[in-house]
Amino acid sequence: MTALLLGLILFLGVHSVRIFADDWRSAQIGRLGEKGWKLAYTVLSLIGFGLIVWGYGQARQDPVVLWTAPRGLRHLAIALTVPAFVLLAAAYVPGNGLRRRLGHPMVLAVKLWALAHLLANNTAADLLLFGGFLVWAVLDFRSARRRPVPAAAAWPANTGLRTLATVVIGGLAWTFFAFHAHVWLIGVWPFG
């Protein structure tokens, strides 16, 4: 489980710089330039993500069960991942009403995803992975809501069609992932 823990520290640490050390981040961007900062951020994130994937896979080989998850919580977890995918889509579809209203839909998507998986899973590796992401998302959302909104964040008046497109795209992405990609990428059929 060491690789999982190191991966989480690296990945979530890099993603937490703006939460805990925004002045340091600004200084590094000034020193490295925006492209240099983004390159370093990306490289460290990819290394952390790779360690998370490998470490979680290793931990699943010899699981440490912490509690018995009630079977019904799987249904709740599945239901929570639907809006998580819609919120994820809202982070990328320009000018949609969800992003306009919520401000940080991707972080909210991570919250729902992590909570859903904490409800449905029961090992120490699950607690580290999904609990770590949930704590990070709560802190990041709180931090992001305290930052001033950039002046360039002007929103079109009519966002109805874009919001509908966001919901449809998120729903289609959830359907594909739930029925095909989850078992292929994760090795777990979410419905049984």
N, C-alpha and C positions, 0 to 999 in steps of 0.2 A: 504494500500500500504506500510505500515511500514515493514511488514515481507519481502516483495520483496526487499525493499531498504536495510534492514539489511542483507538479504541473499546475495545481490550483493556486499555489502561492505565486508562481510566476505569472500565469494568465490573469488571475484576478488582481494581482499586485499591479501589473501594468495598467489594467483597466481602472484601477483605483487612484491613480496618480492625481487625476483631476479632483477627486473627493478630498484627499488628504494633503496634497502638496501642489496646489495649483500655481503658486508662485514659482516653485522649483520647475514645474512643467514649462511655464512661460520662459524662464531663464534658459532651459534646454533648447526650446524652439529658437530663441534668440541666438544661442551658441551654435546649434547644428543646422539651423534653417528649417523651414517647415517640412521640406522633402526628407531631410536627414532624420528629423524627429519621427516622421511617419514610417520611414524605413526601419529605424531601430524598434519602434513600437510594434510594427508588423512582424519583424523577425522574432522578437521576444514572445509575442503572442502566439505565433505558430509553434515555437518550441514548447511553450507552456501547453498549448492545445494538444500537441503530439504526446506529451507526457501524460496528460489527462486521459486521452484515449487509450494509450498503452497501459497506464497504471490501473484504470478502471477495468480494462479487459483482464489484467492479471488478478485483480482483487475478486473478480467474478468467478475465477477458477477455484478459489478457496474462500467462500463467503463466510463472514461472521454475522450470523443472524442476531439482530438486536430485539426484535419484537415480531409478533404475528400480525400482519396487515390483514384486516378484514376484507374479504373478497369484494364486498360492495364498494369499497373505496376505489377499486379499479374503474368502476363505472363513473364515479365522480371525477377521477383523474382524466379519463377519456373526455368527459364533458368540459373540463377546464382547459384542455389543450385546444379545443375548437376556437374559443376567443383568443387564445395565445397566438394561433396562426393568423387570425384576423389582425391582431395588433402588430404582429411582425410585418404583415403586408402593409399596414398603415405607416410604418416607418419608411417605406420606399415609394408608395404611390403618391405623387406630388399633389398638393392641394386638397387632400381629403379632410373631411370634418373630424375624424377621430384624432388625427395628428394635431389638428388645430385646437381641439378641445383639451386633449390630454397632454400635449407637449412632448412626451417621451414614450411613445408607444412600444418601442423595442424593449426598453427596460421593464415596462409593465408585462410584456410578453414573457420575458425571462422570469419574472416573479410568478406568473401563472404556471409556466412550464415546470419550474423548480418545485413549487408547492404541489402540483399534480403528481410529480414523480416521488416526492417525499411521502405522499399519502399512499401510493401504490407499491412502494418498495420498502424493504425492511433490513437492509444490511448496513454494516459500518461504512462500506464504500459508498452506498447510496446516501447515507447521512452526510458524509464528507462532500460528495459531489453536489447533490441537490441542495443540501443545507448551505453549503458555501456559496453557491450561486444565488440562493434566496437572500441571504444576508447581504451579499454584494448588491443585489438589485434594489433592496430596500434603502441601503445607504446611498447608492448612486441616484436613485429617484429623488430622494430628499435633497441631496446636494444639487442636482440639476434644477430642481424647482426654485432653489434659492438664488441661482445665477440670473443676471438680467437677460431678458430676451433680446436678441440682436435686432437692430432697427430694420435690417433687410428681411425680417420674417413677416412679410406682407402676405396675406392670404386672399385668394379670390373670394368674392361674395357668394357665388353659387358653387357649393361643394357637393351637392347631392349626388350627381352622377359619379363623381370621383370616389365618394364614400361608398356608394353601391358597388363600384368596381373593386374597391378595397375588400369589402366583405366577400364578394364572389371569388376574388383571387385567393384570399385567405382560406375560404372554405374549400376551394379546389386543391390548394396546397395541402391542407389538413387531410383531405380524402386520399390524395396520392401517398402522403407520408404514412398515414395510419394503416392503409390497406396494402401498401407495397414496400415503401422505403424503410420503415421501422424494422421490419423483420430482416430485410436485406442488410441494412447497415448496423443494427444493434443486435440482431439475432434473437429478438423477442417479439412474439405476436401479441400486440397490445390487447386483443379481445379475448384472450383465454389463457 
